Structures are given as C-alpha cells and as structure tokens.
Amino acid sequence: MFDNLNWWEIGALLLLALLIFGDRLPAVINDGLRMVRNLRRMATNATSDLSRELGTDIQLEDLHPKAFIRKHLLSEEDEAAIRKPLQGVYDNLRADVTGVHDELKDAAAAADVRSNGRRPTTATGGAPAAPAPRVSYDDAT
C-alpha cells in the first residue's frame, strides 16, 4: 500500500494526522482498523457464500472475470488449445524483434565507425568508443 512512499513522506503524513486529530488519534486509528477488519470479514463471507452457491472453491482473487473464466469455465486442455496458436505467433514475433534489434545495433556500430573513424567495440571486450568532439562555429570565427 505504501510502496511508493518514502520514510519522510510517511512521517509527514503521521505528523499531519497528529496535528489534525490530536489526542483523538488512537481512537481514529482504532476505528479505521475496525472498519478494515469488517470489510475483510464481509469479503470473506461473500466469497464463502458464492463458493457454497456455485459448489466450487472460490478465492477472492478468483472473482476477477479473466481468472474466473480461466479457473472455472475452461479446462486445462481448452486453455492449452487457445494458447497454442498464440504462442507460435508470439515466438515468431519475438524472433523478428530480436533480429531487428541486432540489425539496429550493427547499424549503430557502423555509423559510429564512420563518424569516429574508430572500430566499434564488442560486447566481449574493449572500452566503448568515445563520442566525436563537438565543434563550435563560434570558436572558428
């Protein structure tokens, strides 16, 4: 929940909460935690009722439509049959993109050789080629 907040931001939020609620802060925190517990209990009861009605074991994560269809309506054979043609297309596309990526690297290395007059370095050794020095036309006049 607080993955994208750093410690300073969390501390600032706590200080702000202390300033707003003052002495009532422990009671407010307790009420918030009680509300979260009640929401979790309601979600658990809803999933257990749904599981009982459908006659299958359903977890809260399974209620997402894609997960529900994958788990409860498709068999493993059906899912494999759906994935098989798409997997071939994915593999072909990945190979093509990798080939284009390699060709672009080769073209960039060749352009680097032409602009710097140096040999390109390989991935196995050598220092990277330094960029060509920039010439300012203000200095030439």
C-alpha positions as CSV (number, residue, x, y, z in Angstrom):
1,M,0.0,0.0,0.0
2,F,2.8,2.4,0.9
3,D,5.3,1.0,-1.7
4,N,5.8,4.3,-3.5
5,L,6.1,6.5,-0.3
6,N,9.5,7.0,1.3
7,W,10.0,7.4,5.1
8,W,9.9,11.2,5.0
9,E,6.5,11.2,3.4
10,I,5.1,8.6,5.8
11,G,6.5,10.7,8.7
12,A,4.9,13.8,7.3
13,L,1.6,12.1,7.0
14,L,1.8,10.8,10.6
15,L,2.7,14.3,11.8
16,L,-0.2,15.8,9.8
17,A,-2.6,13.2,11.3
18,L,-1.3,14.1,14.8
19,L,-1.9,17.7,14.2
20,I,-5.4,17.2,12.8
21,F,-6.7,14.6,15.3
22,G,-4.6,15.5,18.3
23,D,-5.5,13.4,21.3
24,R,-8.2,11.5,19.4
25,L,-5.6,9.9,17.0
26,P,-5.5,6.5,18.8
27,A,-9.3,6.3,18.7
28,V,-9.3,7.3,15.0
29,I,-6.7,4.6,14.2
30,N,-8.7,2.0,16.2
31,D,-11.9,3.0,14.2
32,G,-10.1,2.7,10.9
33,L,-8.6,-0.7,11.8
34,R,-12.1,-1.9,12.9
35,M,-13.5,-0.8,9.6
36,V,-10.8,-2.6,7.6
37,R,-11.5,-5.8,9.7
38,N,-15.2,-5.5,9.0
39,L,-14.6,-5.1,5.2
40,R,-12.3,-8.1,5.1
41,R,-14.9,-10.1,7.1
42,M,-17.6,-9.1,4.6
43,A,-15.5,-10.0,1.6
44,T,-14.7,-13.4,3.2
45,N,-18.3,-14.0,3.9
46,A,-19.3,-13.0,0.3
47,T,-16.7,-15.4,-1.2
48,S,-17.7,-18.3,1.0
49,D,-21.4,-17.7,0.2
50,L,-20.6,-17.6,-3.5
51,S,-18.4,-20.7,-3.2
52,R,-21.2,-22.5,-1.4
53,E,-23.8,-21.5,-4.0
54,L,-21.6,-22.4,-7.0
55,G,-20.4,-25.6,-5.4
56,T,-16.7,-24.8,-6.0
57,D,-13.9,-23.3,-4.0
58,I,-13.5,-19.6,-4.9
59,Q,-10.9,-17.3,-3.5
60,L,-11.2,-13.5,-3.6
61,E,-8.6,-13.3,-6.4
62,D,-10.7,-15.6,-8.5
63,L,-13.5,-13.1,-8.7
64,H,-11.6,-11.2,-11.4
65,P,-13.5,-12.1,-14.6
66,K,-10.5,-13.4,-16.5
67,A,-9.3,-15.5,-13.6
68,F,-12.9,-16.8,-13.0
69,I,-13.3,-17.9,-16.6
70,R,-9.8,-19.5,-16.7
71,K,-10.3,-21.4,-13.5
72,H,-13.9,-22.4,-13.5
73,L,-15.1,-22.4,-17.1
74,L,-12.1,-23.6,-19.2
75,S,-10.4,-26.9,-18.7
76,E,-6.7,-27.1,-18.9
77,E,-7.0,-28.7,-22.4
78,D,-9.1,-25.8,-23.6
79,E,-6.7,-23.3,-22.2
80,A,-3.8,-25.1,-23.9
81,A,-5.7,-25.2,-27.2
82,I,-6.3,-21.5,-27.0
83,R,-2.7,-20.7,-26.1
84,K,-1.0,-22.9,-28.7
85,P,-1.6,-20.8,-31.9
86,L,-0.9,-17.6,-30.0
87,Q,2.3,-19.0,-28.6
88,G,3.6,-19.7,-32.1
89,V,2.8,-16.1,-33.2
90,Y,4.4,-14.8,-30.0
91,D,7.6,-16.8,-30.7
92,N,7.8,-15.7,-34.3
93,L,7.3,-12.0,-33.3
94,R,9.9,-12.3,-30.6
95,A,12.4,-13.8,-33.1
96,D,11.7,-11.0,-35.6
97,V,12.1,-8.2,-33.0
98,T,15.3,-9.8,-31.8
99,G,16.6,-9.8,-35.4
100,V,15.6,-6.2,-35.9
101,H,17.3,-5.2,-32.6
102,D,20.5,-6.9,-33.6
103,E,20.5,-5.2,-37.0
104,L,20.0,-1.9,-35.4
105,K,22.9,-2.5,-33.1
106,D,25.1,-3.4,-36.1
107,A,23.9,-0.3,-38.0
108,A,24.6,1.9,-35.0
109,A,28.1,0.4,-34.6
110,A,28.7,1.0,-38.3
111,A,27.6,4.6,-38.0
112,D,29.8,5.1,-35.0
113,V,32.8,3.8,-37.0
114,R,32.0,6.2,-39.9
115,S,31.6,9.2,-37.6
116,N,34.5,8.5,-35.2
117,G,36.9,6.7,-37.6
118,R,37.4,4.0,-34.9
119,R,36.5,0.4,-34.7
120,P,33.4,-0.5,-32.8
121,T,33.9,-2.4,-29.6
122,T,32.4,-5.8,-29.0
123,A,30.4,-7.0,-26.0
124,T,33.3,-9.3,-25.1
125,G,36.0,-6.7,-24.5
126,G,37.4,-3.3,-25.2
127,A,36.4,0.1,-24.0
128,P,33.4,1.9,-25.5
129,A,34.2,4.3,-28.3
130,A,34.3,7.9,-27.2
131,P,31.9,10.2,-28.9
132,A,33.3,12.6,-31.6
133,P,34.3,16.0,-30.2
134,R,31.8,18.8,-30.9
135,V,32.9,21.7,-33.0
136,S,31.5,25.1,-32.2
137,Y,31.2,27.5,-35.1
138,D,31.6,30.5,-32.7
139,D,35.2,29.4,-31.9
140,A,36.1,29.2,-35.6
141,T,35.4,32.8,-36.4
